[in-house]
């Protein structure tokens, strides 16, 4: 084995995705003129529009289109619905079980990728760090919010399963992931029209339109492509451990934007998450396979 076993191209794509996703909460929290369902529909729609210039590369089997569209739509639909049925803090905390789902689903869905003790320990460190990041000693799960908790758990399971299953799908150009956002966005807007009435497009201020376009270009656009590239060639167990950097960076960004001070809780959470990520990256990489869809 040549070079460093802890770094490869897929790790770079995973880290780029994590940086992009870290801005998701900061951007979405500033869009207040539309409902969450309309927001996710518009963002996915514009993300798909951005893939139109590359339409010649939209070559994928129907199963790839179906799974990708369903995952993008269902994940965001369940997540945003959970925010309406439970406090955002608790719902988002449960949603961040998806990196652990990636680690646990890998040996079940990908033959030849057994779990080792370091992967489980890395997931535990990441989960503990995420708890510290997002909980300020005030977490109180209440039965009245159970529907919201279950929706958030469903979102985590869907994204974890899709992230692993993408290795089993027939190979396709990475731009197909962005292109799948177009029908997913249209479906979300149709749902919003049916459930919430006419779309309030004329009431969206210029500032919110800018944020929506920014989301489509970054954390809900390019990030889907880089995530696909990371998982296509990388080890999902390592990438799942790395993914716990997302809530840490997201919280640090919100702290910076809101002018808050870093606390010892943030520092300890950072140490746990970084330790878990590094632990998950140790060891030899899996031997390359002939095809990620095999």
C-alpha positions as a printed Julia matrix, in Angstrom:
294×3 Matrix{Float64}:
   0.0    0.0     0.0
   1.47   3.32   -1.04
   0.92   6.72    0.49
  -1.15   7.54    3.56
  -4.01   5.19    4.32
  -6.03   7.92    6.02
  -6.36  10.23    3.01
  -7.74   9.66   -0.45
  -9.86  11.43   -3.05
 -13.13  10.29   -1.49
 -12.07  11.74    1.88
 -11.51  15.1     0.21
 -14.97  15.02   -1.37
 -16.5   14.01    1.98
 -14.82  16.92    3.79
 -15.93  19.37    1.07
 -19.5   18.12    1.46
 -19.33  18.5     5.23
 -18.13  22.11    4.9
 -21.0   22.88    2.5
 -23.59  21.2     4.73
 -22.31  23.14    7.74
 -23.88  26.28    6.26
 -27.31  24.67    5.8
 -28.79  25.61    9.19
 -27.4   29.15    9.06
 -28.9   29.79    5.61
 -32.27  28.07    6.06
 -32.89  29.76    9.42
 -32.79  33.12    7.64
 -35.49  32.28    5.08
 -38.72  33.22    6.82
 -41.11  34.14    4.0
 -42.11  30.59    2.96
 -42.98  27.3     4.65
 -40.32  24.61    5.0
 -42.02  22.49    2.3
 -42.03  25.35   -0.21
 -38.44  26.15    0.71
 -37.17  22.62    0.09
 -39.17  22.45   -3.14
 -37.71  25.69   -4.48
 -34.16  24.84   -3.48
 -34.3   21.36   -5.04
 -35.94  22.8    -8.17
 -33.2   25.4    -8.68
 -30.55  22.81   -7.94
 -31.97  20.68  -10.75
 -32.15  23.71  -13.05
 -28.41  24.17  -12.47
 -27.82  20.69  -13.89
 -29.64  21.43  -17.17
 -26.49  22.56  -19.06
 -25.11  19.06  -18.5
 -28.2   17.26  -19.8
 -26.12  15.15  -22.18
 -24.65  13.43  -19.11
 -28.03  12.52  -17.64
 -27.43   8.86  -18.39
 -28.65   6.56  -15.64
 -30.83   3.5   -15.29
 -34.4    3.97  -14.03
 -33.59   2.42  -10.64
 -30.88   5.04  -10.07
 -33.29   7.87  -10.9
 -36.05   6.38   -8.75
 -33.92   5.76   -5.65
 -32.17   9.15   -5.86
 -35.36  11.16   -6.36
 -37.14   9.28   -3.59
 -34.24   9.72   -1.15
 -33.86  13.45   -1.8
 -37.58  14.09   -1.51
 -38.4   11.83    1.43
 -35.38  12.84    3.52
 -36.07  16.57    3.28
 -39.83  16.12    3.57
 -39.56  14.08    6.78
 -36.92  16.39    8.23
 -38.83  19.6     7.62
 -42.08  17.99    8.82
 -40.3   16.94   12.02
 -39.48  20.6    12.69
 -43.23  21.3    12.74
 -44.07  18.47   15.14
 -41.2   18.74   17.62
 -38.74  21.37   18.88
 -36.07  21.96   16.24
 -33.25  21.19   18.69
 -34.51  17.72   19.55
 -35.58  16.9    15.98
 -32.23  17.97   14.56
 -30.43  15.93   17.21
 -32.29  12.78   16.19
 -31.68  13.6    12.51
 -27.94  13.53   13.18
 -28.16   9.83   13.85
 -27.66   9.39   10.08
 -23.84   9.19   10.27
 -24.23   6.37   12.8
 -26.77   4.75   10.46
 -24.15   4.81    7.7
 -21.66   3.02    9.94
 -24.2    0.41   11.09
 -25.83  -0.17    7.68
 -22.54  -0.69    5.85
 -21.95  -4.35    6.83
 -25.65  -5.13    6.25
 -25.87  -3.63    2.76
 -22.31  -3.87    1.43
 -20.69  -7.32    1.4
 -17.0   -7.21    2.22
 -17.25  -4.23    4.58
 -17.35  -5.72    8.1
 -17.58  -3.49   11.15
 -14.54  -3.27   13.4
 -14.37  -2.04   16.97
 -12.78   1.24   15.84
 -15.78   2.01   13.6
 -18.23   1.49   16.47
 -16.03   3.53   18.82
 -15.73   6.29   16.22
 -19.53   6.39   15.87
 -19.95   6.53   19.65
 -17.44   9.39   19.96
 -19.16  11.3    17.16
 -22.61  10.79   18.67
 -21.42  11.91   22.11
 -19.79  14.99   20.61
 -22.93  15.84   18.64
 -24.99  15.58   21.83
 -22.69  18.09   23.51
 -22.8   20.41   20.51
 -26.56  20.56   20.22
 -27.69  20.11   23.82
 -27.1   22.74   26.47
 -28.28  20.7    29.43
 -31.9   21.33   28.52
 -32.84  18.31   26.4
 -36.18  16.9    27.53
 -37.8   14.37   25.21
 -41.57  14.54   25.69
 -44.21  12.1    24.54
 -46.3   14.88   23.01
 -43.55  15.38   20.44
 -43.27  11.68   19.56
 -44.58  12.15   15.97
 -41.84  14.72   15.32
 -39.18  12.47   16.83
 -40.29   9.55   14.65
 -40.25  11.76   11.53
 -36.69  12.88   12.31
 -35.65   9.28   12.95
 -37.18   8.29    9.63
 -35.18  11.03    7.9
 -31.96   9.78    9.5
 -32.63   6.18    8.47
 -33.47   7.19    4.89
 -30.32   9.27    4.42
 -28.11   6.67    6.07
 -29.57   3.88    3.94
 -29.37   5.92    0.72
 -25.77   6.89    1.43
 -24.79   3.22    1.67
 -27.08   1.91   -1.08
 -25.68   4.45   -3.55
 -22.69   2.09   -3.77
 -25.02  -0.66   -5.01
 -26.78   1.4    -7.68
 -25.74   1.08  -11.34
 -22.9    3.53  -12.08
 -24.0    6.95  -13.32
 -22.38  10.37  -13.88
 -22.29  12.43  -10.68
 -24.4   15.18  -12.29
 -27.37  12.77  -12.24
 -27.61  13.35   -8.49
 -28.09  17.08   -9.08
 -30.46  16.42  -11.99
 -32.65  14.26   -9.73
 -33.27  17.35   -7.61
 -35.44  18.78  -10.43
 -38.27  16.2   -10.27
 -37.86  15.99   -6.47
 -38.34  19.75   -6.23
 -41.35  19.72   -8.54
 -42.96  16.97   -6.44
 -42.31  18.94   -3.24
 -43.9   22.08   -4.73
 -46.91  20.05   -5.89
 -47.28  18.69   -2.36
 -47.04  22.22   -0.97
 -49.73  23.37   -3.43
 -52.03  20.53   -2.37
 -51.41  20.82    1.38
 -50.85  24.54    1.87
 -52.64  26.28   -0.99
 -51.25  28.59   -3.69
 -47.48  29.06   -3.66
 -46.6   32.52   -2.23
 -43.86  33.18   -4.8
 -44.74  36.85   -5.24
 -44.33  37.45   -1.49
 -40.74  36.23   -1.33
 -38.38  39.21   -0.85
 -35.17  39.59   -2.87
 -33.05  38.69    0.16
 -34.79  35.33    0.56
 -34.48  34.61   -3.16
 -30.73  35.15   -2.82
 -30.58  32.72    0.09
 -32.63  30.14   -1.83
 -30.26  30.37   -4.8
 -27.3   30.12   -2.44
 -28.74  26.97   -0.89
 -29.31  25.5    -4.35
 -25.73  26.2    -5.38
 -24.08  25.01   -2.17
 -25.39  22.87    0.71
 -28.36  21.47   -1.25
 -26.75  21.52   -4.68
 -23.06  20.94   -5.18
 -22.97  19.08   -1.87
 -25.16  16.28   -3.26
 -22.71  15.77   -6.12
 -19.61  15.76   -3.9
 -21.36  13.42   -1.43
 -22.13  11.01   -4.26
 -18.5   11.13   -5.41
 -17.27  10.51   -1.87
 -19.49   7.47   -1.34
 -18.99   6.07   -4.84
 -15.29   5.39   -4.25
 -14.84   5.7    -0.48
 -15.36   3.51    2.56
 -18.78   4.37    4.06
 -17.58   3.4     7.55
 -14.89   6.1     7.47
 -17.13   8.65    5.79
 -19.83   8.03    8.4
 -17.33   8.84   11.15
 -16.22  11.98    9.31
 -19.84  13.11    8.85
 -20.09  13.94   12.56
 -18.0   17.01   11.78
 -21.16  18.47   10.2
 -23.06  19.38   13.41
 -19.83  20.67   14.96
 -19.02  23.02   12.07
 -22.68  24.02   11.77
 -22.82  24.99   15.44
 -19.51  26.88   15.27
 -20.79  28.82   12.25
 -24.01  29.72   14.06
 -22.02  30.76   17.15
 -19.87  33.03   14.99
 -22.8   34.54   13.07
 -24.79  35.15   16.26
 -21.81  36.66   18.07
 -21.84  34.05   20.83
 -18.78  32.92   22.78
 -17.26  29.45   22.55
 -17.65  27.44   25.74
 -15.84  24.47   27.24
 -18.78  22.37   26.05
 -18.01  23.3    22.43
 -14.32  22.51   22.91
 -15.0   19.11   24.49
 -17.51  18.28   21.75
 -14.95  19.24   19.14
 -12.35  16.98   20.73
 -14.77  14.02   20.79
 -15.91  14.54   17.19
 -12.38  15.07   15.86
 -11.18  12.03   17.81
 -13.99   9.91   16.42
 -13.37  11.12   12.87
  -9.65  10.37   13.08
 -10.3    6.98   14.66
 -12.7    6.09   11.87
 -10.08   7.03    9.28
  -7.36   4.82   10.74
  -6.47   1.48    9.27
  -6.23   0.23    5.75
  -8.73   1.15    3.1
 -10.91  -1.51    1.62
  -9.51  -3.02   -1.52
 -10.95  -1.3    -4.57
 -13.81  -3.03   -6.26
 -14.36  -3.4    -9.94
 -17.61  -1.5    -9.77
 -19.36   0.3    -6.96
 -22.61  -1.18   -8.14
 -21.45  -4.75   -8.07
